[in-house]
């Protein structure tokens, strides 16, 4: 197993659905989100907004930071594509 560099979360502010919000994520998650936004050809804020909408339709709504991490995990687990799907049901039974 390779050596993992541990870093504290970094806080970023962005506007989602017309509202300013702050999100705290570790640098590796920010990098993964930026890579996915670039892969999809959209701004990072647009990707985060899409994940935000998907999480709101989950049976048990996670906080946004948790939803972002779950989305990224779903991408790695499913090899790309929509981790949450249209209904935001990643990981739900």
N, C-alpha and C positions, 0 to 999 in steps of 0.2 A: 504494500500500500504506500502510495506516495505521501510525501510530507505536505500537510495542509497548513496554509498560513491563516491564522485566525485574526479577524478584524472586527471591531465594533461596528454597529450599524451606522450608516450615513443617512442623514435626513435631507430630503429634497422636497421642495414645494412645487406643485403644479395645479393647473386648473382642470377640473373634471366636472363635466355637466354644469359649467358656469360657476362652480364653487372652488375657491382656493383650498387645497388640502395639503398636509404634510405627510410624507411617507418615510418611514425609517426601515431600511433594508441593508443587509451586509453587502459589501462591494461586489461579491460574486453574483448576487441576485440582480443588482443593478446592471452588471455587465451582460448577464443572460437576457434580461428584458430588452436591453438596447440591441443585442444581437437579433432577437426575435422580431423586434419592431423593424429593424433594417431588412431582415429576411422577407417580411411582409410588405415592405415598401411604405411604411407609415410612420408618423411621429410617435415617439415613446408615449406621449400623453394620450394619443388615440388608442394605442394598445391597452394602456392602463384603464382608460374609460370603458373599453369593450369588456375587459375582465370585471370591472366594477358592475356593469349591467348584468353580466352573467351570474355573479355571486349573489345579487339581490333576488334572483329567482330560485335559489337553493332552498331546500326544505328548512335547513338550519343555517342561517346567513352568517358566514364567517366575517371577521373584520377584513379590511382591504389588504393589509399586509399579509395576512394568512392566505387570502385568496391568491395573491400574486405568487407566493411561494408554491402553493398547490398547483397553480397553472403551470409553472415552470417544471415542477416535478412530473406533472402529467405529460408535458412535452417530451421529457427525457424518457419516460416510461413507455410512451406510445410512438416515439420516433417522429414527432412533429404533428402538425395539424392542430385542431382545436381540442385542447385538453378538457375544457369544461363543456363543450358542445353548446347548443342553443339554449338548453334549459339550465346550464350551470350545475350539472349533477356529478361532477368528478368526485369519486370516492364515496358516493352515497350508495347504500344498499339498494 
